[in-house]
């Protein structure tokens, strides 16, 4: 099985990079990007995607817009929120599950072993099964 994600950037980031969204492939083995029955908006979820310098710079700028890098805990302003749509496919490339994460906040962003590791929370989500 495989999964793809569409990351929709906040409007403030669109003005900087002139891009509104990016489609990436998700490393499902090391990601926790689908809700479980007891999920709440306070849950920190994780997403691992293949490293791409351009995408990493865009995500880093998004992260930097919200967090004070000196202390790592304070917002400069209210953090810009984005959206994340994750689609999981079966072996025949048919979508079997789709989750829409709304108003996501980046909590952590790091690089490891050729992957971009993103931790986020979301205000809400909706999910479809096919």
Secondary structure as UniProt FT lines:
FT   STRAND          2..8
FT   HELIX           11..17
FT   STRAND          21..26
FT   HELIX           28..30
FT   TURN            37..38
FT   TURN            41..42
FT   STRAND          45..50
FT   HELIX           53..66
FT   TURN            69..71
FT   STRAND          82..89
FT   TURN            91..92
FT   STRAND          95..112
FT   TURN            113..114
FT   STRAND          115..129
//
